[in-house]
């Protein structure tokens, strides 16, 4: 059945929007700490290569291992949250992440490091459950705006992590055979804080009473894999995500390779990238959404990504000027802000409330797949072909997602169940 889309204009203004969804603030704090715990480990990867006398490919697989196992576990966590509630399931997932960081801290060989990353991937329920809580608590008219905050949280963690790593690198208080002891323990401490935040501040958005009511009143039972609208939007999100992860996963290597920047130069470039994305999200995105509406904003964002990713390849071949790449990077940040969160929001509207955790698990699976394929494929293109092919492939994938946005999709008319539970708290 079709659904008339509500107006995207927020009559109460940004301030009232923040107050209305203040229930989500502890959720963002917990997610930020969880992501920050991961980011402070990444700069140690080259050091691990040297300590264990291994190859960059092995370290690359070590980094990708988490995403590989999250690929399969995320839908399961989403389905469990549909059945047992978001809060208890989130706590179990956070406890698994905490344990994984402890395993990482006390790892003294590559085998133990891989085991720690596998364990963390198996308990990778934070993302789909967080998405499900937002879906429960926020009606469709505001959900896209809230979904874009995932990118903001990643950006802020990416900005703060380098400073924290610099501080941690000063202290060498553990034996050299435990190279990740200090960052692992700090990450475990941060993960433990997320559990405290969840226990004290995060309210159940999918309580048993509402689950039973929905089970009784909503008789629609369509398996997601047989839901043509859900599959269509998941496919669109897949093409977008692989293109986006090719950009994100190879950006530092691409810039270093093309412009010859050292580690400090690449770090400053990535810092500018993070700041620009945060600025775009908090300044330009909301006026664009209010003026154009969700669909046209998504179209604009996807079109920007088609053009800008193509320009990356062209400029990487013919124009090796730093300022050009900074401009393109800012434009990409704007396109991502306009498209990514709104696409995730629309996917949640193709299923019943009973399936929202599961569908958010599938979008997380798409993210995990992109994190695996994007960097590996992107690096292969940069090393094996002329640079413009890197841009052509990214742009082609982005173009498929852009074309798919014009199909009319039938949405579930279930908005009253989206945020009823949050209003009762």
C-alpha positions in Angstrom: 0.0 0.0 0.0 1.2 3.5 -0.8 2.0 6.1 1.7 1.8 9.8 1.4 5.1 11.2 2.5 4.9 13.8 5.2 6.5 17.2 4.8 10.2 17.3 5.6 10.0 20.8 7.0 10.6 21.0 10.7 8.2 23.6 11.9 9.7 23.7 15.3 13.2 24.5 14.0 16.5 22.7 14.7 16.5 23.4 18.4 13.1 21.7 18.9 14.2 18.8 16.8 17.2 18.3 19.1 15.0 18.5 22.2 12.4 16.1 20.7 14.9 13.4 20.1 17.1 14.0 23.2 16.4 10.3 24.0 18.9 9.5 21.4 21.8 11.4 22.9 23.1 8.6 25.1 22.9 6.3 22.0 25.2 8.6 20.1 27.6 8.9 23.0 27.8 5.1 23.3 28.3 4.7 19.6 31.0 7.4 19.5 33.0 5.7 22.2 32.7 2.3 20.5 33.9 3.7 17.2 36.7 5.7 18.9 37.9 2.5 20.5 38.4 1.0 17.0 40.0 4.1 15.4 42.8 4.3 18.0 44.0 0.9 17.0 44.3 1.6 13.2 47.5 3.7 13.4 49.3 0.7 14.9 48.8 -1.5 11.9 52.2 -0.7 10.2 53.9 -1.3 13.6 52.3 -4.7 13.7 53.6 -5.5 10.3 57.2 -4.7 11.4 56.9 -6.5 14.8 55.5 -9.8 13.3 57.6 -9.5 10.1 54.6 -10.0 7.9 53.2 -8.4 4.7 50.8 -5.5 4.2 48.3 -7.9 2.7 48.2 -10.0 5.9 47.7 -6.8 7.9 45.0 -5.8 5.5 43.2 -9.1 6.0 43.6 -8.6 9.8 41.7 -5.3 9.4 39.1 -6.8 7.2 38.4 -9.8 9.3 36.1 -7.9 11.6 34.0 -6.8 8.6 33.9 -10.3 7.2 32.3 -11.8 10.3 30.0 -8.8 10.8 28.8 -9.5 7.3 27.0 -12.6 8.6 26.3 -11.7 12.2 24.7 -8.3 11.7 21.3 -9.6 10.4 21.2 -12.1 13.2 21.7 -9.4 15.8 19.0 -7.3 14.2 16.6 -10.3 14.3 17.4 -11.0 17.9 16.6 -7.4 18.8 13.3 -7.7 17.0 12.5 -10.7 19.2 13.9 -9.9 22.6 14.1 -6.1 22.6 16.8 -3.6 21.7 18.3 -2.7 25.1 19.2 -6.3 26.3 20.5 -7.3 22.9 22.6 -4.2 22.7 24.1 -4.9 26.1 25.2 -8.4 25.0 26.8 -7.0 21.8 28.6 -4.4 23.8 29.8 -7.0 26.3 31.2 -9.0 23.3 33.0 -5.9 22.0 34.5 -5.3 25.5 35.8 -8.8 25.6 37.2 -8.6 22.1 39.3 -5.5 23.1 40.6 -7.3 26.1 41.6 -10.2 23.9 43.3 -7.7 21.6 45.2 -6.2 24.5 46.7 -9.5 25.6 47.5 -10.8 22.1 51.2 -11.6 21.6 51.0 -13.2 18.1 49.1 -12.8 14.9 46.9 -15.8 15.6 45.5 -14.2 18.7 45.1 -10.9 17.0 43.0 -12.6 14.3 40.9 -14.4 16.9 40.3 -11.1 18.7 39.1 -9.5 15.4 36.9 -12.5 14.6 35.3 -12.4 18.1 34.6 -8.7 17.7 33.0 -9.3 14.3 30.7 -12.0 15.7 29.5 -9.5 18.3 29.0 -6.7 15.8 25.5 -5.9 16.7 26.0 -2.3 17.8 25.2 -0.8 14.4 22.1 -2.7 13.4 20.6 -2.4 16.9 21.4 1.4 17.1 19.7 1.8 13.7 16.7 -0.1 14.9 16.4 2.1 18.0 16.4 5.2 15.8 13.8 3.5 13.5 11.6 2.8 16.6 12.0 6.3 18.1 11.9 8.6 15.1 9.0 8.9 12.6 9.9 8.7 8.9 9.7 12.5 8.4 12.7 13.0 10.7 14.4 9.7 10.4 16.7 10.5 7.5 18.2 13.4 9.4 18.9 11.2 12.4 20.5 8.5 10.2 23.0 11.0 8.8 24.4 11.3 12.3 26.1 7.9 11.8 28.5 9.6 9.4 28.9 12.5 11.9 29.9 10.2 14.7 32.4 8.4 12.5 33.8 11.8 11.4 34.2 13.1 15.0 35.8 9.8 16.1 38.2 10.0 13.1 39.2 13.6 14.1 39.8 12.9 17.8 41.5 9.5 17.4 44.8 10.8 15.9 45.3 13.1 18.9 44.6 10.3 21.3 46.9 7.9 19.5 49.7 10.5 19.6 49.3 10.7 23.4 49.2 6.9 23.8 52.3 6.4 21.6 54.4 8.3 24.2 53.9 5.6 26.8 55.6 2.3 26.4 54.7 0.6 29.7 54.0 -2.9 28.5 56.5 -5.5 27.1 57.1 -5.3 23.3 55.5 -8.7 22.8 52.2 -7.1 23.6 52.2 -4.2 21.1 48.5 -3.5 21.5 48.2 -3.8 25.3 47.8 -0.1 26.0 45.4 0.8 23.1 43.5 -2.4 23.6 43.0 -1.7 27.3 42.0 1.9 26.6 39.5 0.7 24.0 38.2 -1.9 26.4 37.7 0.9 29.0 35.8 2.9 26.4 33.7 -0.1 25.5 32.9 -0.6 29.2 31.7 3.0 29.3 29.3 2.3 26.5 27.8 -0.5 28.6 27.3 1.9 31.6 25.7 4.5 29.3 23.3 1.8 28.0 22.4 0.6 31.5 21.8 4.0 32.9 20.5 6.1 30.1 19.2 4.2 27.1 15.6 3.3 27.3 13.9 0.3 25.6 12.4 1.4 22.3 10.8 -2.0 21.5 9.3 -3.2 24.8 7.6 -6.6 25.2 4.2 -5.0 25.4 4.6 -3.3 22.0 6.2 -6.4 20.5 3.1 -8.4 21.5 0.7 -5.7 20.3 2.4 -5.5 16.9 2.5 -9.3 16.7 -1.3 -9.4 17.3 -2.4 -6.5 15.2 0.0 -6.7 12.2 -0.7 -9.9 10.3 1.6 -9.1 7.3 4.4 -11.6 7.2 6.6 -11.2 4.2 10.1 -12.5 4.3 12.6 -9.7 3.6 14.2 -11.7 0.8 10.8 -11.9 -0.8 10.1 -8.2 -0.3 10.7 -6.7 -3.7 10.8 -3.1 -2.5 13.2 -3.9 0.3 15.5 -5.9 -2.0 15.5 -3.1 -4.6 16.5 -0.5 -2.1 19.1 -2.8 -0.5 20.6 -3.4 -4.0 20.7 0.4 -4.6 22.4 0.8 -1.2 24.9 -1.9 -2.1 26.1 -0.1 -5.2 26.3 3.2 -3.4 28.2 1.6 -0.4 30.8 -0.3 -2.5 31.5 3.0 -4.4 31.7 5.0 -1.2 33.9 2.4 0.6 36.3 2.4 -2.4 36.6 6.1 -1.8 36.9 6.0 2.0 39.1 2.9 2.2 41.7 4.0 -0.3 41.7 7.7 0.2 44.8 7.9 2.3 46.7 5.6 0.0 45.5 7.4 -3.1 46.5 10.8 -1.8 49.9 9.5 -0.6 50.4 7.8 -3.9 49.3 10.6 -6.2 50.6 13.7 -4.2 53.5 12.0 -2.5 52.4 13.2 1.0 54.1 11.7 4.0 52.2 10.2 7.0 51.8 13.6 8.6 50.5 15.2 5.4 48.0 12.4 4.8 46.8 12.7 8.4 46.3 16.5 8.0 44.4 15.8 4.7 42.1 13.3 6.5 41.6 15.7 9.3 40.4 18.3 6.8 38.1 15.6 5.3 36.6 14.8 8.7 36.1 18.5 9.6 34.5 19.3 6.2 32.1 16.4 6.5 31.0 17.6 9.9 30.5 21.2 8.7 28.5 20.0 5.7 26.2 17.9 7.9 25.5 20.7 10.4 25.3 23.6 8.0 24.3 22.9 4.4 22.5 19.6 4.7 19.5 20.6 6.7 18.6 23.7 4.6 19.0 21.5 1.5 16.6 18.9 2.9 14.0 21.5 4.0 14.1 23.1 0.5 14.2 20.0 -1.7 12.6 17.3 0.4 14.0 13.8 1.0 13.8 12.3 -2.6 15.2 15.3 -4.4 18.0 15.7 -1.7 18.9 12.0 -2.3 18.9 12.5 -6.1 21.2 15.6 -5.7 23.5 13.7 -3.3 23.8 10.7 -5.6 24.4 12.9 -8.7 27.2 14.8 -6.8 28.9 11.4 -6.0 28.7 10.3 -9.6 30.4 13.4 -10.8 32.9 13.9 -8.0 34.2 10.3 -8.0 34.8 10.6 -11.7 36.7 13.8 -11.1 38.9 12.1 -8.6 40.2 9.7 -11.3 40.6 12.5 -13.9 42.4 14.9 -11.5 44.5 12.0 -10.2 45.7 11.5 -13.8 46.2 15.0 -15.1 46.1 17.5 -12.2 48.3 16.8 -9.1 47.3 19.8 -7.1 46.4 19.5 -3.4 43.8 22.2 -3.5 41.9 20.5 -6.2 41.5 17.3 -4.2 40.5 19.3 -1.1 37.7 20.9 -3.1 36.6 17.6 -4.5 36.7 16.1 -1.0 34.4 18.8 0.4 32.0 18.3 -2.5 32.0 14.5 -1.8 31.2 15.2 1.9 28.2 17.2 0.8 27.0 14.4 -1.5 27.4 11.8 1.2 25.5 14.0 3.7 22.6 14.4 1.2 22.3 10.7 0.2 23.5 8.1 2.7 21.4 8.7 5.7 18.2 9.2 3.7 18.8 6.0 1.8 19.1 4.0 5.1 15.9 5.7 6.4 13.9 4.8 3.3 14.9 1.1 3.5 13.4 0.9 7.0 10.0 2.0 5.6 9.7 -1.0 3.3 9.1 -3.5 6.2 6.8 -4.0 9.1 7.9 -3.0 12.7 8.6 -6.7 13.4 11.3 -6.7 10.8 13.1 -3.4 11.4 15.9 -4.8 13.4 16.5 -7.4 10.7 16.4 -4.9 7.8 18.9 -2.7 9.7 21.1 -5.8 10.0 21.0 -6.2 6.3 22.1 -2.5 5.7 25.0 -3.2 8.1 25.8 -6.3 6.1 26.1 -4.1 3.0 28.4 -1.7 4.9 30.6 -4.7 6.0 30.7 -6.1 2.4 31.7 -2.6 1.2 34.4 -2.4 3.8 35.8 -5.7 2.5 35.5 -5.3 -1.3 35.9 -1.5 -1.6 39.5 -1.1 -0.2 40.8 -4.3 -1.8 39.3 -3.6 -5.2 40.3 0.1 -5.0 43.9 -0.7 -4.1 44.1 -3.2 -6.9 42.9 -0.6 -9.4 45.3 2.1 -8.2 48.3 -0.4 -8.4 47.4 -2.1 -11.6 45.8 0.5 -13.9 46.0 4.1 -14.9 44.5 6.3 -12.2 41.5 7.4 -14.2 40.1 3.9 -14.1 39.8 4.2 -10.3 37.5 7.1 -10.8 35.6 5.5 -13.6 34.8 2.4 -11.6 33.7 4.4 -8.5 31.6 6.7 -10.7 30.0 3.8 -12.5 28.9 2.1 -9.3 27.6 5.4 -8.0 25.7 6.0 -11.3 23.8 2.7 -10.9 22.7 3.8 -7.4 21.7 7.2 -8.9 19.6 5.6 -11.7 17.8 3.4 -9.3 16.5 6.3 -7.2 13.9 7.2 -9.8 11.8 4.0 -9.4 8.6 4.6 -7.4 8.7 2.4 -4.2 5.7 1.4 -2.2 6.2 2.0 1.5 4.6 0.4 4.6 2.0 2.6 6.2 3.1 1.8 9.7 4.3 5.1 11.0 2.3 5.0 14.2 4.4 2.1 15.5 7.7 3.8 14.7 7.9 6.1 17.7 4.9 5.3 19.9 7.1 3.5 22.4 9.5 6.4 22.8 6.6 8.8 23.5 5.5 6.6 26.4 8.8 7.1 28.3 
